[in-house]
């Protein structure tokens, strides 16, 4: 989708942030960058900024469907519309009555509900929100192509398929929410051998969203009901079922489609020369570098800093909420040429000295700095010729937040492109001269 305001958003900030890059200009004689880290080298330290980016690209689709640790379900006007799919593809037809040694057939259902585990760490909405549950079983043959297709699933969120709903005041949005389900609908599904596939929609007037746990973090939504007809439940205890999928045997998604997110309206794309991190669907950035061999391979690098210019994104959901953008090392070799695949093979956040303590919001702008000296040293000492000199950027709340960050790419204004600042000491010869 073309972003009409992308041109003024990109270039209006240029004058503001251009001055910041002056602090990163070449200073080959400076030794002030790192004297406390390497006092023996202080007299020979040099400092330079290099345009070292060979490849930079944003790739969407993170996390992979069904791999979300939390599902952000919300309706945010023109900025976001996301919904969850929870699948119970195998429902019991028998239960064990209290104090009975034998099974009994389920001939009715009472007190059916869906229990949601909610992440309460995010800011709560300022007005009531309504959680609505829909029957999103297509009734057709399962296939990987249609089971996750928005065009197939979105029309199933219709009034005639409503299974239940409940409105919650902001103060009642606690860590466990119970939403009632139609007893007759649940019984019909189990008695006819049909899967129960529930679509969740959240609506309201102010910040209408919740974030729920999934099978990935072992707190998935629980289907709960008493396996007996209404009025005949004395002594009958609740059954509690976790999501389960049978989407076709042999499918690569067989273990993923238990609970997952669909995005009907995601964060805006842009045709401007920008790198996008975060958003929904989630984006990661791939950066591959060509650093001067005379520095990386023939010097002692004491500091290396990735310099990125952030462009404000006022169109992002939660544009003024701060979070963290993580730099992470890639584990993929050069043999993996598909950037999406390479971006799924990352070292843990914080590994190889890649860390960030700075939090900033999508609407902010200016110079962002990511320290990477240990990774640069590893490129010289610990990697083979087939390993790319690359890293990834992702948000700490990837797939859990609509926050979308913009940075200038290598196709942006010359002074605002990604760069690496290096502080280093040239290796001395055996005779001790520089």
C-alpha positions in Angstrom: 0.0 0.0 0.0 1.4 3.4 -1.0 1.7 5.8 1.9 0.5 9.2 0.7 2.4 11.2 3.3 5.6 9.2 3.0 7.4 11.9 1.0 6.9 14.7 3.6 7.4 12.3 6.5 10.8 11.2 5.1 12.2 14.5 4.1 10.8 16.9 6.7 13.0 15.3 9.3 16.1 15.5 7.1 17.0 19.0 8.2 16.5 18.0 11.8 18.7 15.0 11.9 21.4 16.1 9.4 23.2 18.0 12.0 23.5 14.9 14.1 25.6 13.1 11.6 28.3 15.8 11.9 29.2 14.3 15.2 30.1 11.2 13.3 32.5 12.6 10.7 36.0 11.3 10.2 38.5 12.1 12.9 41.5 9.9 12.1 43.7 11.6 14.7 41.3 11.3 17.6 42.1 9.1 20.5 39.4 10.2 22.8 36.9 7.6 21.9 38.2 4.7 24.0 41.2 5.6 26.2 39.8 3.9 29.3 39.2 0.7 27.5 42.6 0.4 26.0 45.1 2.7 27.7 48.1 1.1 26.1 46.8 1.9 22.6 45.5 5.4 23.4 48.3 7.2 21.5 47.7 5.3 18.3 43.9 5.2 18.2 42.2 6.3 15.1 38.5 7.0 14.4 36.6 6.8 11.2 33.1 6.5 9.8 32.6 4.2 6.8 29.7 3.7 4.3 30.0 -0.1 4.7 26.5 -1.3 3.8 26.5 -3.8 0.9 22.9 -4.9 1.3 20.0 -3.5 3.4 16.5 -4.7 3.2 13.3 -5.1 5.2 11.5 -8.4 5.2 8.0 -9.1 6.6 6.5 -12.2 8.1 7.9 -12.3 11.6 7.3 -14.1 13.8 6.2 -17.1 11.6 2.5 -17.8 11.8 1.7 -19.9 14.9 5.0 -19.0 16.5 3.8 -15.9 18.2 4.4 -15.9 22.0 1.5 -13.5 22.4 -1.4 -12.6 20.1 -2.2 -8.8 19.8 -5.9 -8.7 19.0 -7.3 -5.3 18.4 -9.2 -2.9 16.3 -7.6 0.5 16.1 -9.5 2.5 13.5 -7.5 3.1 10.3 -4.2 1.8 11.8 -4.8 -1.8 12.8 -7.3 -4.7 12.7 -6.0 -8.1 13.9 -7.8 -11.2 15.0 -6.9 -14.6 16.5 -7.8 -18.1 15.4 -7.9 -20.8 18.1 -8.4 -24.4 16.9 -9.9 -27.3 18.8 -9.8 -29.9 16.1 -10.4 -32.9 18.4 -13.3 -32.7 20.9 -14.1 -35.5 23.4 -17.3 -37.5 23.1 -17.0 -39.3 26.4 -16.2 -38.3 29.9 -15.7 -40.0 33.3 -18.5 -39.0 35.8 -17.6 -38.4 39.4 -17.3 -41.6 41.4 -17.8 -43.8 38.3 -15.3 -46.3 37.0 -16.7 -46.2 33.4 -17.0 -43.6 30.7 -20.2 -42.0 29.7 -21.2 -40.5 26.4 -21.5 -36.7 26.3 -25.2 -36.0 25.6 -25.1 -32.3 26.4 -22.9 -29.3 27.2 -23.3 -26.7 30.0 -21.4 -23.5 31.0 -19.2 -23.5 28.0 -16.6 -20.7 27.8 -13.2 -19.7 26.5 -10.6 -18.7 29.1 -8.0 -16.2 27.9 -4.7 -15.6 29.6 -4.0 -11.9 29.2 -0.7 -10.0 29.3 -1.6 -7.1 31.7 1.8 -5.3 31.4 0.6 -3.2 28.5 -1.4 0.0 28.9 -5.1 -0.7 29.4 -7.7 0.9 27.2 -9.5 3.9 28.5 -13.0 2.6 27.6 -14.8 -0.8 27.7 -13.8 -3.4 25.1 -15.9 -6.2 23.7 -14.5 -9.6 23.0 -16.5 -11.5 20.4 -16.1 -15.2 19.5 -17.0 -16.6 16.0 -17.3 -20.0 14.4 -14.5 -19.8 11.7 -14.6 -23.4 10.6 -14.8 -23.3 6.8 -16.5 -26.7 6.6 -14.2 -27.7 3.8 -11.1 -29.7 3.3 -8.1 -28.4 5.4 -5.3 -27.0 3.4 -2.3 -24.9 4.3 -3.3 -22.4 1.6 -6.7 -21.6 2.9 -6.4 -22.2 6.7 -4.4 -19.0 7.1 -5.8 -16.9 4.3 -7.3 -13.6 5.4 -9.6 -13.6 2.3 -11.1 -16.9 3.5 -11.3 -16.3 7.2 -12.3 -12.6 7.5 -15.9 -13.1 6.1 -16.5 -15.7 8.7 -16.6 -13.0 11.4 -20.3 -12.4 10.7 -23.3 -12.1 13.1 -24.8 -15.4 12.0 -21.6 -17.1 13.2 -21.4 -15.4 16.6 -20.7 -18.0 19.4 -20.6 -15.5 22.3 -19.3 -12.2 23.5 -18.7 -10.2 26.6 -17.8 -6.5 27.3 -15.2 -5.7 29.9 -14.6 -2.4 31.7 -10.9 -1.3 31.7 -10.5 -2.1 35.4 -11.8 -5.7 34.8 -9.1 -6.5 32.2 -7.2 -8.8 34.5 -4.9 -11.7 33.7 -7.7 -14.2 33.1 -10.8 -13.4 31.1 -13.7 -15.8 30.6 -15.9 -15.3 27.6 -19.1 -17.4 27.3 -19.7 -19.8 24.4 -22.9 -21.2 23.0 -23.5 -24.5 24.7 -25.5 -25.8 21.7 -22.8 -24.9 19.3 -20.1 -26.7 21.3 -22.3 -29.8 21.6 -23.1 -29.7 17.9 -19.4 -29.7 17.0 -18.5 -32.6 19.3 -21.5 -34.7 18.5 -21.0 -34.4 14.7 -17.2 -34.9 14.8 -16.6 -31.3 13.6 -13.6 -29.2 14.8 -14.4 -26.1 16.9 -12.4 -23.2 15.4 -12.9 -19.9 17.2 -12.1 -16.5 15.8 -11.6 -13.8 18.4 -12.3 -10.1 17.6 -11.8 -7.2 20.0 -13.7 -3.9 19.5 -14.2 -0.7 21.4 -13.7 3.1 21.2 -10.3 3.6 22.8 -7.2 1.5 22.3 -9.3 -1.6 21.7 -6.8 -4.4 22.1 -5.7 -7.2 24.3 -2.6 -9.4 24.2 -3.2 -13.1 25.0 -0.9 -16.0 25.6 -0.5 -18.9 23.2 0.7 -22.5 22.9 4.2 -21.2 22.3 4.5 -19.8 25.9 2.3 -22.6 27.4 -0.6 -20.3 28.4 -3.0 -20.9 25.5 -6.7 -20.2 25.6 -8.6 -23.0 27.3 -12.0 -24.4 26.1 -14.0 -25.2 29.2 -17.4 -26.8 29.7 -19.4 -29.3 31.8 -20.1 -32.5 29.8 -23.8 -32.7 30.7 -27.1 -31.1 29.7 -28.1 -27.9 31.4 -29.8 -28.6 34.8 -28.2 -32.0 35.0 -24.7 -31.0 36.0 -24.7 -31.9 39.7 -21.4 -33.5 40.5 -20.1 -33.0 37.0 -16.7 -31.2 36.8 -15.4 -29.0 34.1 -13.4 -30.3 31.2 -10.5 -28.0 30.1 -9.1 -28.4 26.6 -6.0 -26.9 25.1 -5.8 -26.0 21.4 -5.0 -28.8 19.0 -4.7 -28.9 15.2 -4.9 -31.6 12.6 -4.3 -29.4 9.6 -3.2 -31.7 7.0 -0.7 -34.4 7.9 2.6 -33.6 6.4 2.0 -29.9 6.3 4.9 -27.8 7.6 2.3 -26.0 9.8 1.0 -29.1 11.5 2.3 -27.9 14.9 1.8 -24.2 14.3 -1.9 -23.8 13.6 -3.2 -24.3 17.1 -3.5 -20.6 17.8 -2.3 -17.8 15.5 -2.9 -14.2 14.3 -4.4 -12.9 11.1 -3.9 -9.3 10.0 -6.8 -7.8 8.2 -5.4 -4.3 8.3 -1.7 -3.9 9.1 0.8 -1.1 9.7 1.3 1.0 6.5 3.9 0.2 3.9 6.0 2.9 2.4 7.7 3.4 -1.0 10.2 5.8 0.6 13.9 4.9 1.0 13.4 3.5 4.4 14.1 0.4 6.5 11.1 -0.9 8.5 11.4 -2.7 11.8 8.4 -4.1 13.7 4.8 -3.4 12.9 2.2 -6.0 11.9 2.9 -8.1 10.0 6.3 -7.9 11.7 9.4 -6.7 9.8 13.1 -7.4 10.3 16.0 -5.7 8.7 18.9 -7.4 7.1 22.2 -5.4 7.0 25.3 -6.8 5.3 28.6 -5.0 5.4 31.8 -4.6 3.5 34.3 -3.3 6.0 37.8 -2.2 5.1 40.2 -5.2 5.5 42.9 -2.8 6.4 41.0 -2.0 9.6 39.0 -5.1 10.5 41.7 -7.6 9.6 44.9 -5.7 10.2 44.1 -3.5 13.2 42.8 -3.8 16.8 39.2 -2.6 16.8 38.3 -1.2 20.2 34.9 0.2 19.3 32.4 -0.3 16.5 29.0 1.4 16.4 26.2 1.1 13.8 24.8 4.5 13.1 21.2 4.7 11.9 19.0 7.8 11.4 15.5 7.3 12.6 12.6 8.8 10.7 9.5 9.6 12.6 6.5 7.4 11.9 3.4 9.2 13.2 1.2 6.7 11.4 2.3 3.8 13.6 0.0 2.4 16.3 1.2 3.5 19.7 3.5 6.0 17.9 4.6 7.5 21.2 5.1 4.4 23.2 8.7 3.5 23.7 10.2 0.0 23.2 13.5 -1.5 22.2 15.0 -2.4 18.8 17.4 -5.3 19.0 20.5 -5.8 16.9 21.2 -9.6 16.5 23.9 -11.6 14.8 23.0 -13.8 11.9 23.9 -17.5 12.1 23.1 -18.2 8.4 26.0 -18.8 6.0 26.4 -17.2 2.7 24.9 -20.3 1.1 21.5 -19.1 2.3 20.6 -16.4 -0.2 16.9 -16.1 0.8 16.9 -13.1 3.2 13.7 -14.2 4.9 15.2 -17.6 5.7 18.5 -16.0 6.9 16.6 -13.7 9.2 15.0 -16.6 11.0 18.5 -17.9 11.9 19.6 -15.4 14.6 21.8 -15.6 17.7 20.0 -14.8 20.9 19.4 -11.2 21.8 22.5 -9.8 23.6 24.8 -12.5 22.2 28.2 -11.5 20.9 28.0 -8.2 22.8 25.1 -6.9 20.7 22.9 -5.1 23.2 20.8 -2.0 23.4 19.7 -0.1 26.5 18.0 2.7 24.6 14.3 2.8 24.3 12.6 5.1 21.8 9.2 5.5 20.2 8.1 5.2 16.5 7.3 9.0 16.4 10.8 9.9 17.6 13.7 10.9 15.2 17.4 11.3 15.3 20.6 9.3 15.5 20.4 5.8 16.9 23.6 4.0 17.9 24.1 0.2 18.3 27.4 -1.1 19.7 28.8 -4.1 17.8 32.6 -4.2 18.5 32.5 -7.9 19.7 30.8 -8.9 16.5 33.3 -7.0 14.3 36.1 -8.7 16.2 34.4 -12.1 15.6 34.3 -11.4 11.9 38.0 -11.3 11.9 38.9 -14.1 14.4 36.0 -16.5 14.6 34.2 -16.7 11.2 35.1 -18.4 8.0 35.1 -16.9 4.5 31.6 -18.3 3.8 30.0 -16.5 6.8 28.5 -13.1 5.9 29.4 -10.0 7.8 25.8 -9.2 8.6 23.3 -8.5 11.4 19.6 -8.2 11.8 17.3 -5.6 13.5 14.1 -6.6 15.2 11.8 -5.2 17.9 11.8 -6.6 21.4 7.9 -7.0 21.1 8.0 -8.5 17.6 4.5 -9.7 16.7 3.1 -8.5 20.0 2.9 -4.8 19.2 2.0 -2.6 16.2 4.9 -0.3 16.9 6.7 0.2 13.5 10.1 2.0 13.3 11.5 3.7 10.2 15.2 4.3 9.5 16.9 5.7 6.4 18.3 3.0 4.1 21.4 3.0 1.8 19.1 4.6 -0.8 18.3 7.6 1.4 20.0 11.0 1.5 23.7 10.6 1.4 24.4 12.1 4.8 21.7 10.0 6.5 22.5 6.5 5.3 23.5 3.7 7.6 27.2 3.9 8.6 29.6 2.2 10.9 31.9 4.2 13.2 35.2 2.4 14.0 37.8 3.2 16.6 40.9 1.2 16.0 44.7 0.9 16.5 46.8 -0.2 13.5 48.8 -3.3 14.4 52.4 -2.6 15.0 55.2 -4.4 13.2 57.7 -6.7 15.0 60.1 -3.8 15.3 57.5 -1.8 17.2 56.9 0.9 14.7 53.3 1.7 13.6 
